[in-house]
């Protein structure tokens, strides 16, 4: 079995089907990009994987273990971390204390948690801000802090939700470089992002969805030129 497998995922909210019969897999070390227009179900997929929402039907396996019926904290303990589209750090706490909060998943020792947080803040280029209150950080650094907090839980699979949204080109380049360092450190990644340039540059494969269903899956260039993907983003006149 592959490192991560999602089989026939369905999520309904009353009469609305947000995800419909969606299946995909990842091998260890991959970066899978998930694209789709607004409201296509991308973040809902992350919420299903991390069990913020229960599945209506389907199965999710991580390293051969079925996880879709486990509580969210158990999924995190197994090695799946995530960021959120709207970043919400612990605003009155320092950067280092925010990261330590994640590190306590793996240790009860304040000393070991601080050591892990120091390593991660340096890795994420946040070392000079470690004693700064999180509420004073600009958006680009808040997004880095969001990633750092997730890395502190020591994930093997990291779900990144719009890491580059709201960033200028230079900040986006820095975020892309960080994502590559994370993958080079041995962490498998699923990333949701609207900026196609970002997705084309860092993804090994891309999953395109619309109305919660797969419309294309493959190498970035293949997916970018797929008629259904062009139609979903640009309309019938461009398909």
Steps between C-alpha positions, in 0.01 A plus 500: 500500500615857429615733778160678499178383334158667477223280359165620373471792741152650535398790721147637510373796701126446495402513133838638387764256381836669563719201409381226266667161439852645520797261498874568494828378648848622590836331517743600773700810409252636244347844477142474379336827401121533525342766280148611416286813485356657815249269666629189325555309826877532548501605865218256572732220385758617756230509767406141417861376513562668836152400627378851566201370303389135504463323166154426368657197335837381373830392654834668579819303567833632630801267496263205465277599796143613450464841667164645395328389821769628737470831689698797370765490775574132430548576130748771596679256733530251212691760300262719298535874556320788334485874464186709465397744230422764763800507731418538869810495717484533877525877465616600849767233508844528345600324181710246691214426743260446208736242354558338838125443528523267200814330631318390817321238289820293512646588841403611850839662554512879477870482418455255212200693369701823501795332326269366228335841464840670468600259222175553312495878528850504353397257226206726410716817508315629807793492741535878523130530588481224762438737790256720308128479580320314224236773463763748380621287207408595141301247299801338329662423836170385651475247221854383574404470866197291400733262317745496792225409747401208279860385456538495879257207513755303291273411207588252228218642284435875499184662361567860391191715440572810285843573642566768235161674510535872571877505449691717256726333239813518716319357802353224281848405382608469862198281579576276202860462613379400848260242356785346302717485813218323681475240224880462494480429874293191417147630555231416246275793407150567370460867412189700410578821318330733251820636347567274202861616467566372851328168436672441168840570654490277807250217439602153385138433406186713502144398588240733350151492648173682432173463689683254724587256221823425318531652155870427442798337670855484369821690435467881526527570127244230418248636749553865402410420141204274581178631336290448813751691713504790254120496494476503881733799531421701188156388377368324191634758254860405587456121519 
